[in-house]
Amino acid sequence: MAILLVCVACKITPEQLAQALNDRSEAKFADTQIIPVYIATNRKTQGAARCGDGYFGTTLGSQTYLGACEIGVPRQHSVGALDQSDDRDPDPNTFFVTGKLRPFSDSEMLQALSGHKEILIFVHGFNVKFEEAVLRAAQMKYDLKFPGPIVLFTWPAGADESFLQSLRISNTYEGNLTQARGSRTAFTRFMEQIAGTGARVSLIAHSMGHQVVLPGLTASAGVKLNELILNAPDFAAQEFKDLAPTLSRMSRRITLYCSPGDNALVASEKVNNAQRIGRCGRVPGVDVINVNEVDAPALGLAGLGHGYYSGRPILTDVYQVLLGMEARNRLFIRVSSENGGEDYVLRR
């Protein structure tokens, strides 16, 4: 972020800028990598401790668990894909591999994250179980070549374990929404802890995760964000507009990726009887970017135009966001028309 802003002020040479950018992306990620994903979760735990769905469930726990999962990201994976195998000993260069779980106390977590210049926090959305969430966090860090640690706040999303319950999407939605709203206090406290690291903190949220993030942030004390990046927010448009001034004071910049063709949010609007901001709408102080031209329905919630947040087009733009580039200067961005329902459009 500061790299490009300082560049304008001190008129550094292109060579100096190139060196600064190369230094920032110190990890080349040219091969299979073991990535520690730091986790904070209020999922209820049960059974043997491991980085898996069997240990971290889909119901609210009474405490926030802190720790780290070792995730192997294969060199051959395609951007946005989570290639997995049922084999006991999968090829680590082809498939994601889940490794050891290491628990942390509050002080150990703070110590592990302190000393880094940048931290990236990821909060997932609706119907995402623990394993998918932790793999997605590792994938995003790998594909973004993010130089600092990634921290996953994973709330108890996911369907009931019974087959019939998993087919009742409306029941799953309502249950997940209740769990998301019940996770706000845990998220607020965790963000206040993260503020103690002294790092430049950016946050990426997706879908129903905004029900945790947005009210949780506005209830926090002393939390300051570098970049607040909102993907397909399943959040009432008017409520977001009411919170936006507070969020803008807490963040250097807010970027909101939206899509009028997001069918998951169309369904949400019917359930909630309220327009969702993830289907676009201009908000003062927020860079609203329409990604309808490039969304990737094959990712995440297939066929719904809701899973674009972890694919190549969005990550390419997010990479530039994290560098501090203004929206109008970034690749593949065009300014929207005056009558458009957004500020910018991400081109195909």
C-alpha positions in Angstrom: 0.0 0.0 0.0 2.6 2.6 1.1 4.9 1.7 -1.8 2.8 3.4 -4.5 1.7 6.3 -2.3 5.3 7.0 -1.4 6.3 6.7 -5.0 4.1 9.7 -5.9 5.5 11.8 -3.1 9.2 11.2 -3.5 9.2 10.6 -7.3 11.2 7.4 -7.1 12.6 5.9 -10.3 10.9 2.9 -12.1 13.9 0.9 -11.0 13.4 1.7 -7.4 9.7 0.9 -7.7 10.4 -2.4 -9.3 12.9 -3.3 -6.5 10.3 -2.4 -3.9 7.7 -4.6 -5.5 10.1 -7.5 -5.9 11.1 -7.2 -2.2 7.5 -7.2 -1.2 6.8 -10.5 -3.0 9.8 -12.2 -1.4 8.2 -15.7 -1.5 8.2 -16.8 -5.2 5.7 -19.6 -4.7 7.2 -21.4 -7.7 6.8 -24.8 -6.1 4.6 -26.7 -3.7 4.4 -24.7 -0.4 3.5 -25.6 3.2 1.5 -22.6 4.3 0.5 -22.0 8.0 -3.0 -20.8 8.1 -3.6 -19.1 11.5 -7.2 -19.7 12.7 -9.6 -18.2 15.1 -12.9 -20.0 15.3 -16.0 -20.2 17.5 -16.9 -23.6 16.1 -17.7 -26.2 18.7 -14.9 -28.8 18.8 -15.3 -32.5 19.4 -13.3 -35.7 19.2 -9.6 -35.9 18.3 -7.9 -32.6 17.6 -7.1 -32.1 13.9 -7.5 -29.7 11.0 -10.8 -31.2 9.8 -14.5 -31.1 9.8 -14.7 -33.9 12.4 -13.1 -31.7 15.0 -14.4 -28.2 14.1 -18.2 -28.6 13.7 -21.1 -26.5 12.4 -22.5 -25.3 15.8 -21.5 -22.4 18.1 -18.9 -23.2 20.7 -18.6 -21.4 24.0 -15.0 -20.2 23.4 -12.8 -19.0 20.6 -10.2 -21.5 19.5 -6.9 -20.1 18.4 -4.2 -22.1 16.4 -2.6 -22.8 13.1 -3.1 -25.4 10.4 -0.3 -26.5 8.1 -1.7 -26.7 4.5 0.2 -28.0 1.5 -0.7 -26.0 -1.6 0.4 -28.0 -4.8 2.4 -26.3 -7.5 0.2 -27.8 -10.2 -3.1 -26.3 -8.9 -5.1 -24.0 -11.0 -5.9 -20.6 -9.6 -9.2 -20.8 -7.7 -9.3 -24.6 -7.5 -9.1 -26.7 -4.4 -7.8 -30.0 -5.8 -8.3 -32.8 -3.2 -7.8 -36.6 -3.2 -9.4 -39.4 -1.2 -6.1 -41.3 -1.2 -4.4 -41.7 2.2 -1.1 -40.5 0.7 -2.0 -38.0 -2.1 0.6 -36.5 -4.4 1.5 -33.2 -2.7 2.4 -31.6 -6.0 -1.1 -32.2 -7.4 -3.4 -32.1 -4.4 -3.9 -29.9 -1.3 -2.7 -31.7 1.8 -3.9 -30.9 5.3 -1.2 -31.1 8.0 -0.7 -30.6 11.7 -2.9 -28.5 14.0 -1.1 -26.4 16.5 -3.2 -24.8 19.3 -2.3 -21.3 20.6 -3.1 -19.4 23.7 -4.0 -15.7 23.3 -0.5 -14.6 24.0 1.0 -17.3 21.7 -1.2 -16.2 18.9 -0.3 -12.5 19.4 3.4 -13.4 19.5 3.1 -15.5 16.3 1.6 -12.6 14.4 3.6 -9.8 15.9 6.6 -8.6 14.0 5.0 -8.9 10.5 4.4 -5.7 8.5 1.2 -7.0 6.9 -1.5 -9.4 7.9 -4.4 -10.7 5.8 -7.6 -11.8 7.4 -10.2 -14.0 5.6 -13.8 -14.6 6.6 -15.8 -17.1 4.6 -19.5 -17.2 3.7 -22.5 -19.4 3.8 -22.4 -23.2 4.1 -18.6 -23.5 4.2 -17.3 -26.1 6.6 -13.9 -25.9 8.3 -11.8 -27.8 5.8 -13.0 -25.9 2.8 -12.4 -22.6 4.7 -8.9 -23.4 5.7 -7.9 -24.7 2.2 -9.4 -21.6 0.6 -7.4 -19.3 2.9 -4.2 -21.1 1.9 -5.1 -20.9 -1.8 -5.7 -17.2 -1.6 -2.4 -16.5 0.2 -0.6 -18.7 -2.4 -2.2 -17.1 -5.4 -1.9 -13.6 -4.2 1.7 -14.1 -3.2 0.8 -12.3 0.0 4.0 -11.5 2.0 2.6 -11.8 5.5 0.6 -14.3 7.4 -3.0 -15.1 6.5 -5.5 -15.5 9.4 -8.8 -17.3 8.9 -11.8 -16.4 11.1 -14.1 -19.3 10.6 -17.6 -19.2 12.1 -19.8 -22.3 12.3 -21.2 -22.3 8.8 -22.3 -25.5 7.1 -25.2 -27.8 6.9 -26.4 -30.3 9.5 -24.7 -33.6 9.1 -27.9 -35.4 8.1 -28.4 -36.0 4.4 -32.0 -34.8 4.4 -31.1 -31.6 6.3 -28.3 -30.8 3.8 -30.9 -30.9 1.0 -33.1 -28.3 2.7 -31.2 -25.2 1.6 -33.7 -22.8 3.2 -33.2 -24.4 6.6 -29.5 -24.4 6.1 -29.6 -20.7 5.2 -31.6 -19.7 8.2 -29.5 -21.8 10.5 -26.2 -20.3 9.1 -27.6 -16.8 9.4 -28.4 -17.3 13.1 -24.8 -18.7 13.6 -23.3 -15.8 11.7 -25.1 -13.2 13.9 -24.1 -15.2 17.0 -20.5 -15.0 16.0 -20.2 -11.2 16.0 -18.9 -10.8 19.5 -16.2 -13.4 19.1 -15.1 -11.7 15.9 -15.0 -8.3 17.5 -12.9 -9.5 20.3 -10.5 -11.2 17.9 -10.1 -8.1 15.8 -9.3 -6.1 18.9 -6.6 -8.7 19.7 -5.2 -8.4 16.2 -4.9 -4.7 16.5 -2.3 -5.3 19.2 0.1 -6.8 16.6 0.9 -3.3 15.2 0.8 -4.8 11.7 -1.0 -3.3 8.7 -4.1 -5.4 8.6 -6.3 -6.0 5.5 -9.5 -8.1 5.5 -11.4 -10.1 2.9 -14.9 -11.2 3.5 -17.3 -13.2 1.4 -21.1 -13.7 1.2 -22.8 -14.3 4.6 -19.5 -13.6 6.3 -20.5 -10.0 6.1 -23.1 -10.7 8.7 -20.2 -11.4 11.0 -17.7 -8.8 9.8 -19.6 -5.6 9.2 -21.5 -5.3 12.5 -18.5 -6.9 14.3 -16.2 -4.2 13.0 -18.4 -1.3 13.9 -18.8 -2.6 17.4 -15.0 -2.9 17.9 -12.7 -0.4 19.7 -9.3 0.7 18.3 -9.4 -1.5 15.2 -7.9 0.1 12.1 -7.8 -1.6 8.7 -5.7 -1.0 5.6 -7.9 -2.5 2.9 -11.4 -3.8 3.6 -12.4 -6.0 0.7 -16.0 -7.1 0.4 -17.0 -9.9 -2.0 -20.7 -10.6 -2.9 -22.0 -9.3 0.5 -25.2 -11.0 1.6 -26.1 -7.9 3.6 -29.0 -5.5 3.4 -28.2 -2.6 1.2 -29.7 0.1 3.4 -28.1 -1.4 6.5 -24.7 -1.3 4.8 -25.2 2.3 3.8 -26.0 3.1 7.4 -22.7 1.4 8.6 -20.5 2.7 5.7 -19.5 6.0 7.4 -18.2 4.2 10.4 -16.5 1.5 8.3 -14.8 4.3 6.2 -13.4 5.9 9.3 -11.9 2.5 10.3 -10.4 1.7 6.9 -8.0 3.3 4.5 -10.2 2.1 1.7 -13.3 -0.1 1.1 -13.6 -2.1 -2.1 -16.9 -3.9 -2.8 -17.2 -6.5 -5.5 -20.8 -7.0 -6.7 -22.8 -8.7 -9.4 -26.4 -8.0 -10.5 -26.4 -11.6 -11.9 -25.7 -13.2 -8.5 -28.5 -15.7 -8.2 -27.6 -16.7 -4.7 -28.3 -13.1 -3.6 -31.5 -13.0 -5.6 -32.7 -15.9 -3.5 -31.4 -14.1 -0.4 -33.4 -11.0 -1.2 -36.6 -13.1 -1.4 -35.9 -14.8 2.0 -34.9 -11.5 3.7 -37.3 -9.2 1.8 -34.5 -6.7 1.4 -32.1 -5.7 -1.4 -28.6 -7.1 -0.9 -25.6 -4.7 -1.5 -23.8 -7.6 -3.2 -26.0 -7.0 -6.2 -24.5 -3.5 -6.6 -25.5 0.0 -5.6 -23.4 3.1 -5.2 -22.3 4.0 -1.6 -20.4 7.2 -0.7 -16.8 6.4 0.3 -16.8 2.9 -1.1 -15.3 1.7 -4.4 -18.2 -0.4 -5.8 -17.0 -2.7 -8.7 -19.4 -4.7 -10.9 -17.8 -8.0 -11.8 -20.8 -9.5 -13.6 -18.8 -9.7 -16.8 -16.1 -11.9 -15.3 -17.7 -13.8 -12.5 -17.0 -17.5 -12.3 -20.1 -19.5 -11.3 -18.0 -22.7 -11.5 -16.2 -21.7 -8.4 -17.8 -22.0 -5.0 -21.6 -22.1 -5.4 -21.8 -23.6 -8.9 -24.1 -22.0 -11.3 -25.1 -19.1 -9.0 -22.6 -16.5 -10.0 -21.7 -16.2 -6.3 -18.3 -17.9 -6.1 -16.1 -15.5 -8.1 -14.1 -14.2 -5.1 -11.3 -16.7 -5.2 -10.8 -16.9 -9.0 -8.2 -15.3 -11.2 -10.0 -12.1 -12.3 -10.8 -11.0 -8.8 -7.5 -12.0 -7.3 -5.7 -10.1 -10.0 -7.6 -7.0 -8.9 -7.2 -7.7 -5.2 -3.4 -8.0 -5.7 -3.4 -4.5 -7.0 -5.7 -3.3 -4.3 -3.3 -4.6 -1.7 -0.5 -2.6 -3.4 -2.6 0.5 -2.8 -3.4 1.3 -6.5 -6.4 3.4 -7.1 -9.3 1.7 -8.8 -9.2 3.8 -12.0 -5.5 3.0 -12.5 -5.8 -0.8 -12.1 -5.7 -3.3 -15.0 -9.0 -4.3 -16.6 -11.0 -1.6 -14.7 -13.2 0.9 -16.5 -15.1 3.8 -14.9 -18.9 3.1 -15.0 -21.4 5.4 -16.7 -23.1 8.1 -14.7 -26.3 6.1 -14.7 -24.6 2.8 -13.7 -25.3 1.1 -10.4 -21.7 1.0 -9.5 -18.5 3.1 -9.7 -16.4 0.7 -11.8 -16.7 -2.3 -14.0 -14.2 -5.2 -14.1 -13.8 -6.0 -17.8 -13.8 -9.4 -19.4 
